[in-house]
Amino acid sequence: MYLAKLLILVANVVMSGSLWFVPMFIYLIIETVITVASEEKHLTTSIPQYVGYKKRTPSVIPFVF
């Protein structure tokens, strides 16, 4: 879901050719990182098995983040 949101914004930048989307892209990257970190903190504290799942599964981009 988060990766799709970022890919759609990249497509908007490329298709429109406008640099006005660049600040929005930077903002969405920061917002997505903060949201993912917050959700993972909540899931780690509320679901004990999530720690093992988190080690096996990437958050947003496979093999990267």
C-alpha positions as CSV (number, residue, x, y, z in Angstrom):
1,M,0.0,0.0,0.0
2,Y,2.8,2.5,0.9
3,L,4.9,1.5,-2.1
4,A,1.9,2.0,-4.4
5,K,1.3,5.5,-3.0
6,L,4.9,6.5,-3.7
7,L,4.9,4.9,-7.1
8,I,1.8,6.8,-8.1
9,L,3.4,10.1,-7.1
10,V,6.5,9.2,-9.1
11,A,4.3,8.6,-12.1
12,N,2.6,11.9,-11.5
13,V,6.0,13.7,-11.5
14,V,7.1,11.9,-14.7
15,M,3.7,12.3,-16.6
16,S,3.2,16.0,-15.7
17,G,6.7,17.2,-16.1
18,S,6.1,19.7,-13.3
19,L,8.5,20.2,-10.5
20,W,5.7,21.1,-8.1
21,F,5.3,17.4,-7.4
22,V,8.8,17.1,-6.1
23,P,8.1,18.8,-2.7
24,M,5.0,16.6,-2.4
25,F,7.1,13.5,-3.1
26,I,9.6,14.5,-0.4
27,Y,6.8,15.1,2.1
28,L,5.1,11.8,1.3
29,I,8.4,9.9,1.8
30,I,8.9,11.5,5.2
31,E,5.3,10.9,6.1
32,T,5.4,7.3,5.0
33,V,8.6,6.6,7.0
34,I,7.1,8.1,10.1
35,T,3.8,6.2,9.6
36,V,5.5,2.8,9.1
37,A,7.7,3.3,12.1
38,S,4.7,4.2,14.3
39,E,2.7,1.3,13.1
40,E,5.6,-1.2,13.6
41,K,6.1,0.1,17.1
42,H,2.5,-0.4,17.9
43,L,2.3,-3.9,16.3
44,T,5.6,-4.9,18.1
45,T,4.1,-4.0,21.5
46,S,0.7,-5.4,20.9
47,I,1.4,-8.6,19.1
48,P,4.3,-10.7,20.4
49,Q,4.7,-12.8,17.2
50,Y,5.2,-9.7,15.1
51,V,8.9,-9.5,16.0
52,G,9.5,-12.7,14.1
53,Y,7.3,-11.7,11.2
54,K,9.1,-8.3,11.0
55,K,12.5,-10.1,10.7
56,R,11.2,-12.1,7.7
57,T,9.2,-9.5,5.9
58,P,10.2,-6.1,4.5
59,S,8.1,-3.1,5.4
60,V,7.8,-1.2,2.1
61,I,10.3,-2.2,-0.5
62,P,11.4,-5.8,-0.7
63,F,15.1,-6.3,0.2
64,V,15.5,-2.5,0.9
65,F,13.2,-1.2,3.6
